[in-house]
Amino acid sequence: MREEIKAHITGVVFQITAKPGDTVAAGDPVIVLESMKMEIPVEAPRAGAVKEIRVAEGQTVQEGDTLAILE
């Protein structure tokens, strides 16, 4: 089942901690966003494999943007 991982805040992609093909568990950080000098992890909502990362480090994202695809 394909699922989009979305940004829950507006910020800058500080770090990408998973890459396509990686297996993640529910709650594992996939991407870390920076907003107002705070680092906020975006976690996998469930266990699965990362199919696609749609952002790059340093990129500004808006709340609701799709950051990654989980299969």
TAPE-V274925 format. One record per helix or strand of 2 or more residues. SS is the DSSP state (hx for helix, st for strand). FROM is the first residue (numbers start at 1). LEN is the number of residues. Records with the same first field share a line. If there is no record, write none. Layout:
BEGIN
SS->FROM-LEN + FROM-LEN
END
This chain:
BEGIN
st->3-4 + 11-6 + 23-2 + 29-7 + 38-6 + 48-6 + 60-2 + 66-5
END
